[in-house]
Amino acid sequence: MASLFGKNKSTNKPLILLSHKLERRIAIQLGEFQKNFTSYLRNTFTTDTETNDVLLSCYCSEDTIPDRISSATLVVGENFYNQTEFTSLSDCIHVRIPHQDSTLSFLSDASESTYPFRQKLRQILTHDLEGRLARNTLSTTLKNLHAAETATHALRIESRLFSEQVEDFKSKNISISEKLTNTRKQLEQSYAATQQDIAVFNAKLISSHTALEALKDFLQQPTPLWRRLARALRTPFVPYVPTLPETLTLRDFRACNTETLPDLTPNPTETVCSDAPSPKEGRPSSKGIKRILFVAGEPHTPGVVYRCHRNAEAARHAGFEARVQDCAVVSYDDIHWADVMILWRVEYSGHVSTILDLARQEGVRTIFDIDDIIIVPHYARVDLIDGIRSTGENEGSVARLFADMRRTFVRCDHGSTTTRELARAMHEVRPVVHLLPNTYDKPSLHRARLSRRLHEGLNLSAAGDTLIRIGYTTGTRTHQRDFAIAVPAIAHVLKMRPNVRLVLFRDKQSQTSILAMEEFPELRGLGYQIEWRETVPLSDLPDEFGRLDISIAPLEVGNVFCEAKSEIKFLEASLAGSASVVSPTGPFKRLVRHGETGFLADTPEEWTTALLTLIDNPGLRQRMARDAYHDVLWPFSPQAQARRIKLAFSSLGSDEDVAETGELVLARDRQERRNVPVIPESETLFHHDTFAEADVTVVITSYNYSAYILDALHSVSAQSLSQLDLIVVDDGSTDGSVDLVRIWMERNTSRFNRLLLRRSVRNAGLGGARNIGMDAAETEYVLHLDADNLLRPEACEKLHAAMTFGIAYAYPVIQCFNENGPAPIKSQEKATDISSFAVMGDLPFHPLNFVGGNHVDAMAMVAKWAWAAAGGYYVSREAMGWEDFDLWCVFAELGLPGRQVREILADYREHSYSMTNMSTERAAHKARVVEYIKSRHPWINLTAEAPVQRL
């Protein structure tokens, strides 16, 4: 506006008049504004009302506006009454133009030519309004920011004061804690002194009791006749027999929870203002149990591996979180974290009492676990436990230990243990006792089997010696009397068989024998036949078992302590491929199939006979070790233990959970024990082993398939899985296919970790051939392939990925093909979303699918532990053809799950010479197969019993 009006150049007088109020309001801004003007415009504004020739008079809305003046009038302000002669340019700018003023007449002109200009001017003024509003907002924000800074400063001052108070509280707290610590020490000293006084008093009291009993015995003895006559002549005398008090017992100072002094030492990691965790409310159902804490009472002994670490791993596989903690360092945070605590070999103390009190307060269920009868104090006798004598302990201290173990058990909710005999002893204290045997884990199994492979490799290469080793793997001097049972037989055998060695162990540091050899005079003079080994960590123990041909486990039969011992020595020897001779205690009698998976021996004659039989019959020794391995593979597996632990925790839930658990446990206990797999006799024609670790073995069974076997082999070689084992089992072929396989293997050794060609001595049938392959496999998972079928490149990799923990088998979708290519869908079949051609294995897994018939082909990946649990494939030439269907049915009965991989990963060849068409689907043969399968599984209800050719 100033530029528009400027100054009267002729007179150099201001042309814009400002009212005094307006000038005061905008003086500062006006001064800054005029600095940017040229010199002749710097005196454009005036407040002198007497100035003539003013072109524009400016007022604020609070001023009194003259009615008529010759100059144009501009009013600035929001609360202005808009008179008719004023034109509003915005909400705060109003203008009045005299008629004679031609310079600004366009502002009030309503013509279309001036409208755009006024519109632009209003937009400019509108932006000015928005700017002013923004400045007002910014000003308000700055005021708020200043207020916030002031408040922050005040809070910092208060925080420093509060920190000083906290430090003062901490120092006072430490002082109180020190005083309480001193008080606790004084109380403990007083408690110890009182204990000594009571001990002296009790000793005197016991002596008095002894004298009193002697007096009673004397008074009760009949007196002679002459003394009775003498008494009759005297004044009657009634002897006084005092009643003495019972011995005093002082309550354990550490167990007095109400008197336990709190630990007030501040934790530097804790914040000053922290809310303490609230106790868990109510009891969780089995579905609510998520966290398991294993508390180890003897954390530095091998037993902690069996009872805590391996069971914790099984609990994790069962879907729980699990930790193992040394009892001495269990804290409140550990207890609050857990839903269930399992206390293994935890003897009672003040600390343990506090743990159990907090567990009850937090709603944590407790289970007491043992692996020996250490809860019956009166069993602490040398005649029952030889280890008391041989380790230098005394019966009193061991009895106190047992009593403390029992006190812990009494305060727990449930019990758990390794054998039925132990469970029976625990039932006297708690009715619910869970049977959780000692088990192996995956690393120990792999180590044991690798040791066996190395041993077999030496034998096959003729590099091994011809000695027969009998081993006794004890790690402590607590089994003197146990070993003495077998010593006479061992000494006799050593004298009769010079090639036999007795393997014993000695301490690695001191080189002293674990056994006290002076107690076994029968072995004198036989030192040259004793092979000494140094003790090893538990992780290396499978290597020691792998060196043995025969493992012995003698125990005192009838001794209540020995009868409750677990089967661990038989288990570990069986995993490593050693045959066993054991004493017939309860657990061994239930586990060992005498003469099949091991020998039970009680008398010296039985021990001698068993040892000589195994020494003189290497074939029997190998078969017995093999069958023992298969027999322990499932019941002592991590998979079986995970199922037991899941059931045990289910029994801690609601009444419905407990009822279902009880039904399942009782049903499983009633299940008949399966036979060990039948492994027909076979011979090895080709063997190659790099001794690396593969995850999968492919087993090809072949009988007179020389036209197809190479295609099957090439499909295995093309697998995407890099580490792979391959076993071919020929069931007595006569068409030259064995030579083809041998040559192919010789040319492809670099592709495989392990290559094996086995041939049955006599034609064993499909089930026998498959069992030969499963027995020879040393991987956890085995994929079966018939010699006339094919695998697609990703079959092993994708099926193995589906075999997660606990899955017994995984099967793919299989596409059928014939000499013309992919087989078309039959008229009675429906197309699937997977393929427009004929396929098998397209149904998702469900055990009840097998009620009406088989829907899973034999080309499936099977876990070896699951195969062993089922007793292997049945072997019967009269009912050959449905071995795979029978295996799936057994898995269903055992509750072992399968899994479908919904991809085409294999191809099934349809041809007229297949076993299905040549044997299984013949009318007479199929009738026998159907009858056999129904007799084994009465629950099936086949929908198609008539033979159907696959062409």
URRA-V361963 format. One record per run of one state. SS is the DSSP state (~ for helix, > for strand, _ for the rest). FROM is the first residue (numbers start at 0). TO is the last residue. If there is no record, write none. Layout:
((SS:FROM:TO) (SS:FROM:TO))
This chain:
((_:0:0) (~:1:4) (_:5:6) (>:7:7) (_:8:11) (>:12:12) (_:13:14) (>:15:17) (_:18:18) (~:19:34) (_:35:37) (~:38:40) (_:41:43) (>:44:45) (_:46:54) (>:55:59) (_:60:70) (>:71:75) (_:76:85) (>:86:87) (_:88:91) (>:92:95) (_:96:103) (~:104:106) (_:107:110) (~:111:219) (_:220:223) (~:224:231) (_:232:251) (~:252:254) (_:255:255) (~:256:258) (_:259:289) (>:290:295) (_:296:301) (~:302:316) (_:317:319) (>:320:325) (~:326:328) (_:329:330) (~:331:336) (_:337:338) (>:339:343) (_:344:348) (~:349:360) (_:361:363) (>:364:368) (_:369:375) (~:376:378) (_:379:384) (~:385:389) (_:390:393) (~:394:409) (_:410:412) (>:413:416) (_:417:418) (~:419:425) (_:426:431) (>:432:434) (_:435:440) (~:441:459) (_:460:466) (>:467:470) (_:471:478) (~:479:495) (_:496:498) (>:499:505) (_:506:511) (>:512:512) (_:513:515) (~:516:518) (_:519:519) (~:520:522) (_:523:525) (~:526:528) (>:529:533) (_:534:536) (~:537:546) (_:547:548) (>:549:552) (_:553:558) (~:559:562) (_:563:566) (~:567:574) (_:575:577) (>:578:581) (_:582:584) (~:585:590) (_:591:592) (>:593:593) (_:594:596) (>:597:599) (_:600:602) (~:603:615) (_:616:616) (~:617:632) (_:633:636) (~:637:649) (_:650:653) (~:654:669) (_:670:680) (>:681:688) (_:689:694) (>:695:701) (_:702:707) (~:708:716) (_:717:723) (>:724:729) (_:730:735) (~:736:746) (_:747:747) (~:748:750) (_:751:752) (>:753:759) (_:760:763) (~:764:775) (_:776:779) (>:780:785) (_:786:788) (>:789:790) (_:791:793) (~:794:801) (_:802:807) (>:808:817) (_:818:819) (>:820:821) (_:822:837) (>:838:839) (_:840:845) (~:846:850) (_:851:858) (>:859:862) (~:863:868) (_:869:875) (~:876:878) (_:879:881) (~:882:893) (_:894:896) (>:897:908) (_:909:913) (~:914:919) (_:920:921) (~:922:935) (_:936:950))
